Amino acid sequence: MEKNIRKRVCWLAAVLSAVLVVLFGYWFFLNPHGYWQKKKEAEKNEYMDRRMLWRKSEKMTMQQMLSDMTLMAKGDSVLVCWLTGLSLPVYRDFIHGTAQPTRNAWAETRYWYMSSLAKGREWMEERAKTRIHKSLIFVESSRFQVQKDSLKDYRKEKLTPTEIRNNKMYLKDSCLYR
């Protein structure tokens, strides 16, 4: 008799602990303030920030984007050059407004602008560490970055693959997160 009671108590304790584990799992993961909901909300906020930055940069000049990135990098223009792939003389010309970028250079800078402002200075430093050919910022390689005809408006040229991809990803009227 005592053996049966002991079995029942053990069985009841096992069932009760299993129910408690299931309830805790539901409470932790599936309730409106749970882990997955907060993770989904954080992804939504990050997407909205990146979308806002991508759309904001659409009307910005190269000079404005580079100056914002330099402010984010606490004045470290070499870090900005490593990140964007611009050489220092070309960076200087863009900052002073004496050169017009090509459409491709402007679009790539738009991408790096959005990423660096969304992810912060620490990300900029980590990303710059992984870049190869860092010494190229000291070489005058403006052939693909600066337009020869300064009267030509780079914004009226054909969209680059980077812009097409990001325009699809960050739609103006996105119903992805509503």
C-alpha positions as CSV (number, residue, x, y, z in Angstrom):
1,M,0.0,0.0,0.0
2,E,2.7,2.4,1.0
3,K,4.6,1.6,-2.3
4,N,1.5,2.6,-4.3
5,I,1.2,5.9,-2.5
6,R,4.9,6.6,-3.1
7,K,4.5,5.8,-6.8
8,R,1.4,8.1,-7.0
9,V,3.2,10.9,-5.2
10,C,6.3,10.6,-7.5
11,W,4.0,10.4,-10.6
12,L,2.0,13.5,-9.4
13,A,5.3,15.4,-8.7
14,A,6.6,14.6,-12.2
15,V,3.3,15.7,-13.9
16,L,3.2,18.8,-11.8
17,S,6.8,19.7,-12.6
18,A,6.1,19.1,-16.4
19,V,3.0,21.4,-16.2
20,L,5.1,24.1,-14.5
21,V,7.8,23.8,-17.1
22,V,5.2,24.2,-19.9
23,L,3.6,27.1,-18.2
24,F,7.0,28.8,-17.6
25,G,7.9,28.2,-21.3
26,Y,4.6,29.8,-22.4
27,W,5.0,32.7,-20.0
28,F,8.6,33.3,-21.1
29,F,8.2,32.9,-24.9
30,L,4.7,33.3,-26.0
31,N,3.0,36.0,-23.9
32,P,2.7,39.5,-25.3
33,H,5.7,40.7,-23.3
34,G,7.8,37.6,-23.8
35,Y,11.2,37.0,-25.4
36,W,10.0,36.3,-29.0
37,Q,7.7,39.4,-29.0
38,K,10.5,41.6,-27.8
39,K,12.9,40.1,-30.3
40,K,10.3,40.8,-33.1
41,E,9.8,44.3,-31.9
42,A,13.5,45.0,-31.8
43,E,13.8,43.7,-35.4
44,K,10.9,45.9,-36.5
45,N,12.5,49.0,-34.8
46,E,15.9,48.2,-36.5
47,Y,14.2,47.8,-39.9
48,M,12.3,51.1,-39.4
49,D,15.5,52.9,-38.5
50,R,17.4,51.6,-41.5
51,R,14.5,52.3,-43.8
52,M,14.3,55.9,-42.5
53,L,18.1,56.4,-43.0
54,W,18.0,54.9,-46.5
55,R,15.1,57.2,-47.5
56,K,16.7,60.2,-45.8
57,S,19.9,59.7,-47.7
58,E,18.1,59.8,-51.0
59,K,18.1,63.6,-51.0
60,M,21.5,64.1,-49.4
61,T,24.7,65.1,-51.0
62,M,27.9,63.2,-50.7
63,Q,29.3,66.0,-48.6
64,Q,26.4,65.7,-46.1
65,M,26.6,62.0,-45.8
66,L,30.4,62.0,-45.3
67,S,30.2,64.8,-42.7
68,D,27.5,62.9,-40.7
69,M,29.6,59.7,-40.8
70,T,32.7,61.7,-39.7
71,L,30.7,63.1,-36.8
72,M,29.6,59.5,-35.9
73,A,33.3,58.4,-36.1
74,K,34.2,61.3,-33.7
75,G,36.2,63.1,-36.4
76,D,38.1,60.1,-37.6
77,S,38.1,60.7,-41.3
78,V,40.5,57.7,-41.9
79,L,37.9,55.4,-40.4
80,V,35.3,56.8,-42.7
81,C,37.7,56.3,-45.7
82,W,38.4,52.7,-44.7
83,L,34.7,52.0,-44.4
84,T,33.6,53.6,-47.6
85,G,36.6,52.7,-49.7
86,L,37.3,56.4,-50.6
87,S,40.9,57.6,-50.8
88,L,41.8,60.5,-48.6
89,P,42.2,63.1,-51.4
90,V,38.8,62.1,-52.8
91,Y,37.3,62.3,-49.4
92,R,38.7,65.8,-48.9
93,D,37.4,66.9,-52.3
94,F,33.9,65.6,-51.5
95,I,33.9,67.2,-48.0
96,H,35.0,70.6,-49.5
97,G,32.4,70.2,-52.3
98,T,35.0,70.6,-55.1
99,A,34.2,67.2,-56.7
100,Q,31.0,65.5,-57.9
101,P,30.7,61.8,-57.2
102,T,29.8,59.1,-59.7
103,R,26.4,57.5,-59.2
104,N,28.0,54.3,-58.0
105,A,30.3,56.0,-55.4
106,W,27.2,58.0,-54.2
107,A,25.1,54.8,-53.9
108,E,27.8,52.9,-52.1
109,T,28.3,55.8,-49.7
110,R,24.5,55.8,-49.1
111,Y,24.7,52.2,-48.1
112,W,27.6,52.8,-45.7
113,Y,25.9,55.9,-44.3
114,M,22.7,53.9,-43.5
115,S,24.7,51.0,-42.0
116,S,27.1,53.1,-39.9
117,L,24.4,55.4,-38.5
118,A,22.1,52.5,-37.7
119,K,24.8,50.3,-36.0
120,G,27.0,52.9,-34.4
121,R,30.7,53.7,-34.0
122,E,31.7,50.3,-32.6
123,W,30.4,48.6,-35.6
124,M,32.2,51.0,-37.9
125,E,35.5,50.2,-36.1
126,E,34.9,46.4,-36.3
127,R,33.9,46.6,-39.9
128,A,36.9,48.7,-40.8
129,K,39.2,46.1,-39.1
130,T,37.9,43.4,-41.5
131,R,38.5,45.5,-44.6
132,I,41.4,44.5,-46.7
133,H,43.6,46.9,-48.7
134,K,43.5,49.6,-46.1
135,S,46.5,51.3,-47.6
136,L,44.5,52.2,-50.7
137,I,43.1,55.2,-49.0
138,F,46.5,56.9,-49.5
139,V,46.5,56.3,-53.3
140,E,44.8,58.8,-55.6
141,S,42.2,56.4,-57.1
142,S,39.5,58.8,-58.1
143,R,38.8,57.4,-61.6
144,F,35.6,55.5,-60.5
145,Q,34.6,57.8,-57.7
146,V,34.7,61.4,-59.2
147,Q,32.9,62.5,-62.3
148,K,34.9,64.1,-65.0
149,D,32.0,66.4,-66.1
150,S,31.1,68.4,-63.0
151,L,27.9,69.8,-64.7
152,K,26.4,66.3,-65.0
153,D,24.0,65.4,-62.2
154,Y,24.7,62.0,-60.8
155,R,21.2,61.7,-59.3
156,K,19.7,61.6,-62.8
157,E,21.7,58.6,-63.9
158,K,20.5,55.0,-64.0
159,L,20.1,53.3,-60.6
160,T,22.9,51.0,-59.4
161,P,22.4,47.4,-58.3
162,T,23.0,48.5,-54.7
163,E,20.2,51.1,-54.9
164,I,17.8,48.7,-56.6
165,R,18.4,46.0,-53.9
166,N,17.9,48.5,-51.0
167,N,15.0,50.3,-52.6
168,K,13.2,46.9,-52.8
169,M,14.2,46.1,-49.2
170,Y,13.3,49.5,-47.7
171,L,10.1,50.3,-49.6
172,K,8.6,53.7,-49.2
173,D,5.2,52.4,-48.2
174,S,6.3,49.2,-46.5
175,C,3.5,47.1,-45.1
176,L,6.0,44.6,-43.8
177,Y,5.8,45.9,-40.3
178,R,2.5,47.6,-39.5
